[in-house]
Amino acid sequence: MIQNSNASSRRILTFPAVHPCQSIAPATLLASLIALCRSACDYKSKSFGSNVRNARETIRQVGNLLLLLHEIRLSFSPIPDSLLLGLSELHLTVQKVIYLLDDCTRGDGARMWMLMESDRVANHFLVLVREMATALEVLPLEVLDLPCEAVEVAELAVRQARQTKFEVASGDQAAMAEVLTILRRFEGGGDVPDRGEIKRVLDYIGVKKWSDCYREVKFLDSEIEFHYSNKEMKRELDALSSLLGLMNYARCVLFDSVYGKSNQPVDGEGESRNHELLRSLDGDSFRCPISLEIMRDPVIIETGHTYDRCSILKWFRAGNATCPNTGKKLSSTELIPNVALKQLIQQYCLANGIPVADSSRKIRDITRTAAAGSLAAESAMKAAASFLAGKLLGGDCKGRNKSAYEIRLLSKTSIFNRSCLVEAGVIPSLLELLSSEDDGTSQENAIAALLNLSKHSRSKALIVENGGLRSIVDILKKGVKVEARQHAAATVFYLASIEEYRKLIGETTEAISDLVEMVKEANYRGKKNALVAIYGLLMHPGNHWRVLASGAVPLLLDVLISSDRDEVVTDSLAVLATLAEKSEGAQAIIRCGALPQVVRILASTNPRATMEHCVCLLLALSINGGEDVVAYLVRSPSLMGSLYSQLSEGTSRASKKAGALIRVLHEFYERTSSTSKATVLPREQFVHAW
């Protein structure tokens, strides 16, 4: 009955309250309403960024209601049915009050938006308090034998609810005006606003730490994404975009570090309590036992062991009903969120410059970020990029690392941000930071930033022109952190999208051999990044022999056998299929005994992309591997059924390749049949014979 005001699916300033069911007993309804009122009164101790007076007045009025409800419960047993209508309306209204109070005290980044929506919020408080008064008037107090004090409380509550004015406080009005002035200065394109003005506004709404500002940015970005396709929201989208630009600028400029004064990570409440624990743990403590990746959504299974949600679900979907760690058979596959561990992981990621992924969010359409969204946002981003470029050039080690981290965040999800940062000239400085001699954090932030920027067309040329290839390749093997090596491999992939650079990377000493070594030794993310980089490099014909010489083929076959990750198997097959397009590659694959394994993969249930690469690999081996390969495939009992399945169920490419391979097998069968009966066998019988 009591609604969860923290439900993650609820949008800000929405009130999904529900009426109690009609058959509810009056005593049960009254008890639930009292509990709701207590929950609303608990907000007295919380911090409000704006609309403080309106919120506290509403809480006071709910407190008066709570006194009356206690008197009713003490005076009546059983509770009269005549109270049902009034109690039901009060129940609905108090639910909405809690939702509104929750929005006013949210710690997940809504404070700036709530300030700018102060008029709307004040009106919500007014409407809800008036609704409470109306519901109180419905209560038949005149027929209730209540103490005089209780009746007076009820009458006072109604009178005050009708008379109290809910207006925007002068402090809120001044803060809103200052924000609008700051945005107008950005829009003017002249001097950037004074930092003191921005800090004054942020202090007013309680945004005092880097992590507070980070959450404001995340919230505003999520609101823009949610409303982006709604053409009727253009005005709101412009306002949201402007505020996003302002908060991005503030985060870059106002905070010297993502750490607090005592060098503790500033990630919300409780960081002091968890700091000692964080210091005693390293990244391996937060890795999923299945994927070996830092968990984004840790969950506990029946045995008490914790795994990342996506990994354990794949384990279960593969038909495994056991605990991967212990092998114990599970009677239930229920997953329980490990909330405490998730909070620690988020703090660890923020403290170590690792962007925190939100597993609950859908995959975003980054193409919407090609433009800034508003003139103010555009100017704010250009100013932030210029500031960060200057810090990279002239700052101390701490400042340069922080700037690299900001660039990493800004460039991750916005095409426009990448363009501004590239134009500001950050790439040469980031390349210099790759040789940083600290604990590896600066190096990791720099290569992660370069990875994001390498997706921008102009960035690739700038990286190469500034001698970045050698530095990036060196990190493949010598990166201080495993994450830095993973980012380097992914950067190689994006650089390899240019034919000229594919050739240069292939000719760079040890580039390909280091990628192959990463496939051998790295965790899931490292393997995947290295595989796609190798695949990209193979688009240049001159790199085929280099990949073969590095010993990639037997390693890739081992991955096919040992990996439990579909994506890694698919990428390995893609590399093998490309290698098989040349005779020497096909021969190397055949010598390693790949055919049985590839046929088995094709015959099993796998993602469509995996099946596509299987068919492409078998066709290439049939063409470039000699008649012994075709003879083996003709004798494989399960193959023809798998190929015909791809004709109807596979991707367009898989269907074409499967048809071509079927023709190759038919022609070989007809050519090598020793009896006239076999040679005139109908094609349908030929198919069913396998």
C-alpha positions, 0 to 999 in steps of 0.5 A: 500500500505505501508507495516506494518514493525512490522507485528508479523508474519514476521521472522527477515531478511525477506522482504515480499515487494510487487509491487504496482498494475499495474493499480495504478495512477502515482500520487498515487504511488508517494505519497505512495513512498514519505510516505515510504521514510519519514518512512525510514528517521524516523529511524534516531532517533532510536537506532541501536545495530549494523551496525550503519554506514551502516544503517545511510548511507542508511537513508541518501541515502533515504533522497536524494531520498526524495528530488528528489521525492518532486521536481518531485511532484512539477514540474509535474501535472499530473505525467507522465506515463513514471515514473511508472516503476521507481517509482514502483521499488523504491517503492518495494526497499524502503519497503525492506529498512524499513524492514531491518531498523526495524530489526536493531532497534528491541526492542523485543530481536533481537540485539545479533543475528543481531550483529552476522549476521553483514556480512549478514546485511551489504550485505543486505544494499549494495544490497538494495542501489544498487537496488535504484540506478538501479531504479533511472537510470530507471527514464527518467530524461533526458525528465523531465524538472526538476531544475538543482539542482534536476537533480544533486541530482539524479545523485549524489544519483546514483553515491554514491549508486554505489560507497559507500562501506557497510562493517562491522564496526570495533566496530561490528567486535570486539564485534562479536569476543568477543562473539565468544571468550566467547562462546569458553570459555564455550565450553572449559568447564573450567573457566566461562567467565569474567562477564566484558567481557559479560557486555561489549558486551551487553552494546555495543548492547544496552542490559542494563537491565534485561528486555532487556536480557529477550527479547533477550532470548525469541527471540532466543528461538522462532527462535530455535523453528521455525527452529528446524525441518529444518535439513538444519538449523543445523549450524544456530541452533547451533549458536542460541543455543549457544547465547541462553545459553550465554544470559540465563547466562547473565540474571542470573549473570549480573542483581541483580534484575528485577527492576531498580535503582529506584525500578521500573520494567524494561520492555522496554520504558515507565516504568517510566510513568506507574510506578505510575499506576502500584503501584495503581493496583493489580492483580485483576485489570487485571483479566478477568471478565469471567475466573478470570485469569490475561488476556494474550490477552485483547480485547474490545467488543462493550459495551466497556468492556474488556475480555481475548480473549479466554474467550470471544470467548468461550462465543460467541461460546456457543451461547451467543450474549450478554455482560457478564458484562451488559447482553446487546445484541450485534449487533457485536461480533468484538473484538478490541485489548486493546493494552495499557492494554496488555502492563500494564499487561506485566509490572505488570507480570514482576514486580511481578515475573509472567511469561508473556505468549505470546498468539500468539505463538503455543503450543511448543514441549518441547521434543526438549529441552531435549538437550542443542543444543550446547556444549557452551549452555550446559556449560553456563546452567550448570554455570548458575545453579551453580550460582543460587544454590549459590545465593539461599544458600548464598544470601540476601532476594532480591537475593534469590527471584531473583534466584528463579524467574530465576529458575522458568523461566529457568525450565518452558520450558526446560527439559535440564535446569531442569536437570541442576538445579536439579543437582546443588542442588536448590531443598532444598533451594527452599523448605526453601524459601516456608516459606519466610515472605516477601509479598509472591513473594519469596514463589510464585516464589519458589513454581512455580519453584518447580512445573516446576522441579517436572516434572523432574523424579529425582526432585520428590524424592528430594522434598519428601526426603527433607520434601517438602510434608508438606511444599507444602501442607501447601501452599494449604491453607496458601499460601500468594498469590492465584497464590502460592496456584494454583502452590502448587496444580499443584505440588501435581498432579505431585508428585502424579504420583508416587504411593508411594507419592500418599499414602504419600500425602493422609496421610498428614493431610488436604492435600485432604480437602485443595484441595477440599476447593480450588475447592470450593473457587478458580478461574478457574486455582485454580479449575482446578489444584485442580481437577487434583491433586485430580484425581491423588491422587485417583489412590491410592485406599486408598484415595477414602474414604478421598475424599468422607469424605472431602465432594467432591461429592456435591461440584463437582456436583455443579461445573457441574451445575454452571461452564461455563468452559469446562475444569473444567466440564471435570475434575469434571466428571473425578473425579466423574467417578473415585469415582463411581468405588467403591460402596461407591462412587457410592452411594454418587453420587446417593444420591446427585441426579447426574444422571439427570445432567450427562444425560443432559451433555451427551445429549448436545454438549460438548468436546469429553473428557467431553462426555467420562467421562460422559459415564464412570461415567454412566457405573460405576454408573450402575454397582455399584449403583444398579438396580434403577440407571439402571431403571432410565437410561432406562427411560431416553428418550435421553440417548440411542441416546447419547450412540449410538452417542458415538459409532461412534463419541466418543473417543476409550474409550468412544466408548467401555464404551458406548457399555458396558453401552448399553448392561447393559441397554438392559439386564435390559430391557429384564430381567424386561419386563412384556410382551412376546411382549416386550421380543422379541422386535427386538434390532433396535426397542428397540433402536428407542423406546428411 
